Amino acid sequence: MGLADPAQPGRFPGCPFRALTGFDCPGCGTLRALHQLTHAHVAAAADYNLLLVAVLPCAAVVWLRVVTGRTGRRVLPPWLARAMLIVLVLWTVVRNLPVLGGVLAA
């Protein structure tokens, strides 16, 4: 991932949701953000997908808890799936608001 720049046109397929609707999905810009993170460019990664940069530390903590066996019977509480869905929907709406002028768009 760190070798091929996904920001270069034609290297990777585009987002099907964006192609069909013209709107950014919650994951738009994730590959470019991950590429920037592999090069330690956190601000550039946040520019591509702020939600990814915000969620990665939380995901790392959950992963560490699972790997070290510090989880109980459940890895995540049952309410968290609903909360994650709400966050994804809100993120999709907010990043597509024309008021922001593409500030959060990929």
Secondary structure, DSSP 8 states (H G I E B T S, - for coil): --SS-TTSTTSS---HHHHHHSS--TTTTHHHHHHHHHTT-HHHHHHH-HHHHHHHHHHHHHHHHHHTT---S-SS-THHHHHHHHHHHHHHHHHT-GGGTTSS--
